[in-house]
Amino acid sequence: MRRATIFARPALAVAASLATACLTITAAPAAPAAAAGPPGTGRIAFSDFMTGQVYAVNPDGSGLAQLTHEPSGIAARWPDWSPNGSRVLFARVNLSNFVGRIWIMNADGTGQRRLASDVPGRSDFQPRYTPDARHIVFTRCLPFFEHCAIWIMRSDGTHRHLLVPFLPAPNETSNFFPDVSPDGRRIAFTRLGFHGISAQVWVARIDGRHARPLTLPRLEAFGPNWSPDGRRIGFSSNSNRPQSSLYVMRADGTGVTRLATTKWPTNNIGSSYSPGGGQIAFSSDRRHPDLCCVDLFVMRANGSQQQHLVPTGLHGVIDVDWGTAPPVSAGSPGTLSRPPAGTPALGASRYAGCHKAPAGLTGDMPFARAPDGHPRIDGKSHDSPHATPCP
């Protein structure tokens, strides 16, 4: 696998249709022009790639709080709520070398500390709690996201050991996006490059044994997320192409159903079930044909009814995680009455046409920029031919 090509999608790639009979995929019912039902409970944590910070918000868009305040050159990514909603795991990523470290904080952003000691030459990110909160699974790579494997450690950061290894050439395979089943017995993850397959959702026992694929290769599936009852797994398609859609399948890989899709080349990625399982939060750039920005959306878990925007005021929403923390009243200490300073306002950029590509199009990861300001992937600049350089 070449460096930094993980989920890279050249913006002009032609997306093949996924609605073919041979995929045995069914579409969710057409969405009528109706409300999507009452907002769910809990809090939704997410990263914002525009500001490089982690935030939390109520499902209706109220009570927005900025949880991290990272300096320039550091991005806070991949938040994950503890099962009881009292704490949040996240990764701090150095954007100069893409080395990540796993940190933990309280639900309001206080008490931040590094969870595990540094391991020279290794990068740790994408932490996920086990249901009993006694362990954490995570992705460990060499710098620049090479040779990635799934690891596990105790919740205090000790006793780290390998679960799903990187496979060397000639069958070079990396592993990402671990997610533990609600019963704690299985782990779903994304596997890239196995036997030439771009991306595929796999499942294994919690000890890493008996790994097997769940999705068809042509889906290019990534980012699995278990439903709270453990009966279904949500995921995104088109890891290397535009027009990613959200899907759900049974835990054994059958019954694949498309829940959310939008016009080419816009995307829907990163599903996360609500604590009760009745709704799904996700990221989408559907409102931005130039793919400049990504918003937070919520829909019913079966894809029916309207998929509605959660108004956060932020436009780089990725790494969505819906947790059990209780909603916070607007105006409570720590909440924001407006987006944080420095957040670009839509239509107000002084860089007309400046195309800050969403992380979903550049690997769902922090990305470097070429000298012309466009995202750098594999040493090349991939962007809209109509975009002007970003600052």
C-alpha atoms as one frame of an Amber mdcrd trajectory, in Angstrom:
protein
   0.000   0.000   0.000   1.373   3.381  -0.888   1.783   5.991   1.802  -1.233
   8.127   2.722  -3.579   6.634   0.148  -5.967   5.464   2.862  -9.474   6.310
   1.676  -8.052   8.883  -0.714 -10.632   9.841  -3.309  -9.512  11.961  -6.251
 -12.318  14.460  -6.654 -12.798  13.784 -10.353 -13.012   9.999 -10.102 -16.107
   8.509 -11.698 -18.139   6.618  -9.080 -19.572   3.308 -10.270 -23.207   2.645
  -9.439 -23.827   0.522  -6.345 -27.463  -0.187  -7.071 -26.788  -3.279  -9.145
 -28.665  -6.494  -8.778 -25.536  -8.554  -8.262 -24.864  -6.743  -4.980 -28.200
  -7.877  -3.528 -28.574  -4.493  -1.872 -31.958  -3.042  -1.044 -32.691   0.637
  -0.670 -34.409   2.097   2.370 -37.910   3.519   1.867 -38.065   6.848   0.083
 -37.910   9.730   2.532 -41.125  11.776   2.568 -41.079  15.470   3.404 -41.750
  14.974   7.083 -39.992  15.485  10.362 -37.471  12.883  11.402 -39.033  12.395
  14.798 -38.079  13.916  18.148 -34.369  14.415  18.857 -32.677  11.525  20.634
 -31.132  11.705  24.061 -27.436  11.775  24.846 -24.652  13.920  23.418 -22.913
  13.748  20.039 -19.145  14.230  20.050 -17.291  14.998  16.832 -14.116  16.442
  15.369 -14.093  19.592  13.272 -11.333  19.556  10.658 -11.669  23.306  10.091
 -10.598  24.140  13.652  -8.788  20.911  14.570 -10.821  20.518  17.771 -13.296
  18.102  19.389 -16.798  19.316  20.268 -19.986  17.928  21.816 -23.557  18.920
  21.053 -27.101  17.872  21.886 -28.905  15.964  19.102 -31.025  19.056  18.346
 -27.949  21.277  17.884 -28.165  23.050  21.235 -25.588  23.012  24.005 -22.523
  23.099  21.726 -19.298  22.838  23.743 -15.690  22.951  22.591 -13.918  20.180
  24.503 -10.345  20.611  23.273  -8.203  23.679  22.675  -5.262  22.328  20.738
  -2.487  24.639  19.539  -1.627  25.158  15.895  -0.071  22.053  14.377  -2.021
  19.643  16.589  -5.430  18.172  15.681  -7.835  16.504  18.105  -9.551  13.570
  16.403 -11.726  10.465  16.846 -13.651  11.125  20.085 -15.264   8.122  21.771
 -17.632   8.324  24.742 -17.161   5.983  27.683 -20.162   3.646  28.121 -21.521
   5.728  31.015 -20.948   9.028  29.215 -18.632  10.465  31.842 -15.432  10.543
  29.782 -14.225  10.924  26.212 -11.264   9.273  24.553  -9.578  11.088  21.673
  -6.337  11.225  19.730  -3.971  14.194  19.531  -2.263  14.133  16.129   0.892
  16.058  15.289   0.253  17.341  11.768   3.949  17.623  10.958   4.531  13.867
  11.103   1.021  12.422  11.619   2.013  10.780  14.896  -0.984  10.305  17.180
  -1.299   9.717  20.917  -4.412   8.616  22.819  -5.736  10.982  25.463  -8.733
  11.014  27.802 -10.866  13.809  29.255 -14.031  14.348  31.256 -17.315  14.840
  29.400 -16.979  18.625  29.732 -13.408  18.669  28.405 -11.669  19.059  31.755
  -9.030  16.739  33.170  -7.232  16.037  29.911  -4.274  13.675  30.135  -2.350
  11.306  27.924  -3.579   7.791  28.499  -0.674   5.717  27.238   3.045   6.351
  27.188   4.800   7.181  23.934   6.141   4.352  21.811   8.909   5.677  19.539
   8.174   5.196  15.854   4.505   4.332  16.425   1.283   6.313  16.044  -1.872
   5.465  18.049  -5.353   6.714  17.182  -9.047   5.731  16.702  -9.574   4.591
  20.323 -12.794   2.743  21.199 -13.996   1.519  24.580 -15.157  -2.034  25.164
 -18.728  -2.153  26.559 -17.506  -2.773  30.116 -15.032   0.139  29.841 -12.240
  -2.096  31.109 -10.330  -2.102  27.824  -9.727   0.124  24.809  -9.135  -1.050
  21.254  -7.233   1.252  18.949  -5.301   1.528  15.696  -1.499   1.554  15.790
   0.601   2.473  12.735   4.003   3.593  11.696   4.109   7.352  11.004   2.085
   8.520   7.990  -0.463   5.716   8.555   1.681   2.871   7.294   1.609  -0.761
   8.498  -1.530  -0.314  10.609  -2.871  -2.927  13.022  -5.570  -3.235  15.691
  -4.379  -3.298  19.306  -6.012  -3.501  22.735  -5.010  -2.180  26.144  -6.469
  -1.785  29.601  -8.430   1.409  30.166  -5.530   2.811  32.193  -3.229   2.510
  29.166  -1.287  -0.534  30.356  -0.914  -4.091  29.017  -1.013  -3.207  25.332
  -1.015  -6.133  22.930  -1.730  -6.879  19.274  -5.117  -8.179  18.081  -5.212
  -7.922  14.270  -1.766  -7.606  12.668  -0.567  -5.747   9.615   0.101  -8.224
   6.819   3.360  -7.648   4.902   3.964  -7.922   1.155   3.015  -9.485  -1.178
  -0.431  -9.290   0.459   0.161  -5.953   2.186  -2.848  -5.237   4.408  -3.599
  -2.525   6.976  -6.437  -2.378   9.503  -8.402   0.617  10.827 -11.632   1.774
  12.530 -12.083  -0.885  15.250 -15.473  -1.107  16.965 -16.400  -3.630  19.672
 -19.779  -5.397  19.686 -22.156  -4.593  22.570 -21.608  -8.048  24.092 -17.853
  -7.485  24.022 -17.164 -10.704  22.129 -16.425  -9.416  18.625 -14.629  -6.594
  16.944 -15.532  -5.103  13.566 -12.869  -3.221  11.643 -11.851  -1.968   8.211
  -9.244  -3.910   6.258  -7.424  -2.268   3.346  -5.487  -4.008   0.588  -6.215
  -7.644   1.446  -5.758  -9.635  -1.794  -5.977  -6.366  -3.708  -9.372  -5.376
  -2.233  -9.511  -1.628  -1.680 -11.529  -1.679   1.553 -13.738  -4.163   3.347
 -15.464  -4.489   6.720 -14.269  -7.537   8.657 -15.221  -9.079  11.976 -13.134
 -11.133  14.413 -13.339 -12.445  17.935 -12.245  -9.969  20.582  -8.934 -11.819
  20.793  -8.357 -11.194  17.067  -8.879 -14.799  15.980 -11.208 -16.122  13.277
 -11.258 -12.877  11.273 -13.488 -12.930   8.195 -14.925 -10.379   5.730 -18.539
  -9.232   5.944 -18.928  -6.924   2.936 -18.515  -7.413  -0.814 -15.315  -5.972
  -2.296 -17.001  -3.599  -4.727 -18.704  -1.714  -1.889 -15.314  -0.442  -0.671
 -16.831  -0.496   2.815 -15.253   1.225   5.802 -16.025   2.630   9.247 -18.198
  -0.076  10.894 -20.452   0.861  13.818 -22.454  -1.669  15.865 -26.086  -1.035
  16.752 -26.685  -1.002  20.535 -28.463  -4.391  20.396 -25.593  -5.957  18.413
 -27.883  -7.129  15.623 -26.693  -4.713  12.925 -23.580  -2.921  11.723 -23.627
   0.422   9.944 -20.874   1.381   7.511 -19.937   3.717   4.665 -19.210   2.815
   1.042 -16.799   4.058  -1.645 -13.669   4.446   0.466 -11.695   5.427  -2.653
 -14.410   7.066  -4.736 -16.796  10.007  -4.461 -20.470   9.578  -3.534 -20.038
   7.540  -0.363 -23.349   6.270   1.005 -24.433   4.936   4.387 -25.433   1.289
   4.672 -26.526  -1.136   7.344 -26.311  -4.933   7.433 -27.027  -7.748   9.828
 -24.144  -8.718  12.078 -23.436 -11.736   9.854 -23.086  -9.556   6.728 -26.465
 -10.353   5.179 -29.353  -7.992   4.497 -27.253  -5.084   3.217 -29.471  -1.986
   2.946 -28.604   1.501   1.755 -29.870   4.181   4.149 -28.528   7.480   2.834
 -27.165   8.553  -0.529 -26.895  11.899  -2.283 -25.997  13.221  -5.730 -22.514
  12.673  -7.115 -19.967  13.666  -5.941 -21.333  14.449  -2.456 -20.865  11.991
   0.389 -22.405  10.555   3.553 -19.945   8.963   5.986 -19.282   7.970   9.570
 -22.536   6.622  11.009 -23.042   6.390  14.784 -26.094   4.902  16.463 -27.948
   6.759  19.203 -27.817   5.083  22.646 -31.332   3.719  22.147 -30.615   2.542
  18.614 -33.507   4.403  17.011 -31.471   7.063  15.236 -28.137   7.475  13.463
 -25.872  10.517  13.369 -23.510  10.978  10.430 -21.461  13.464   8.416 -22.439
  14.742   4.968 -21.257  17.353   2.473 -24.583  17.196   0.611 -25.207  20.917
   1.043 -21.894  21.802  -0.594 -21.511  20.796  -4.266 -17.907  22.064  -4.203
 -17.239  19.629  -1.314 -15.911  22.480   0.800 -17.602  21.557   4.019 -19.172
  18.750   6.048 -22.227  19.038   8.312 -23.786  16.909  11.044 -27.033  15.086
  10.208 -29.403  12.745  12.054 -31.846  10.217  10.616 -33.947   7.301  11.796
 -32.012   4.060  12.019 -34.020   2.464   9.212 -33.382   5.361   6.831 -37.037
   6.407   6.664 -38.296   9.933   7.164 -36.304  13.068   6.518 -32.584  13.244
   7.259 -32.232  16.510   9.100 -29.352  18.898   9.665 -28.064  19.391  13.202
 -27.139  23.101  13.267 -23.753  23.267  14.988 -22.396  26.322  13.169 -19.304
  24.259  12.302 -18.516  23.072   8.794 -15.907  20.346   9.170 -17.859  17.756
  11.161 -16.310  14.256  11.093 -15.569  11.383  13.532 -19.133  11.423  14.886
 -19.832   9.471  18.097 -23.228   9.482  19.854 -22.876   8.757  23.570 -24.967
   8.425  26.709 -23.898  11.683  28.363 -27.016  13.673  29.353 -27.981  16.664
  27.187 -26.613  20.028  28.301 -28.849  23.086  28.446 -27.989  25.943  26.119
 -26.222  28.665  28.073 -24.775  26.240  30.595 -21.156  26.830  31.642 -18.808
  25.705  28.884 -21.329  25.932  26.056 -20.928  28.291  23.103 -23.457  30.888
  22.027 -21.814  31.050  18.588 -19.208  29.072  16.620 -15.666  29.533  17.919
 -13.542  32.350  16.562 -11.827  31.455  13.325 -14.579  29.188  12.049 -15.192
  30.013   8.358 -18.657  31.356   7.632 -20.301  29.876   4.585 -20.328  32.351
   1.727 -18.096  34.715   3.659 -14.665  33.396   2.789 -12.292  36.030   1.494
 -10.707  33.244  -0.548 -13.320  32.873  -3.242 -13.532  29.255  -4.332 -10.987
  28.125  -1.770 -11.501  24.387  -1.557 -10.712  22.928   1.839 -11.530  19.335
   1.057 -13.369  17.410   3.769 -11.359  14.769   5.560 -13.739  12.165   4.159
 -12.222  12.905   0.757  -8.637  12.930   1.980  -8.592   9.810   4.068 -10.917
  10.809   6.936  -7.619  11.741   8.553  -5.528  14.854   9.021  -3.964  15.760
   5.705  -1.011  17.743   4.490  -1.244  20.386   1.814   0.766  20.732  -1.331
   2.499  24.071  -1.959  -0.511  25.146  -4.028  -2.732  24.759  -0.982  -4.578
  21.679  -2.184  -4.710  18.465  -0.128  -1.623  16.319  -0.610  -2.180  12.636
  -1.287   0.669  10.387  -2.358   2.805  13.439  -2.930   0.309  14.842  -5.417
  -2.359  17.497  -5.184  -5.892  16.149  -5.591  -8.616  18.745  -5.767 -11.266
  20.323  -7.916  -9.780  21.911 -11.035 -11.936  24.961 -10.271 -10.631  25.421
  -6.751  -8.226  28.197  -5.879  -5.395  27.677  -3.378  -6.286  27.713   0.288
  -4.272  29.731   2.796
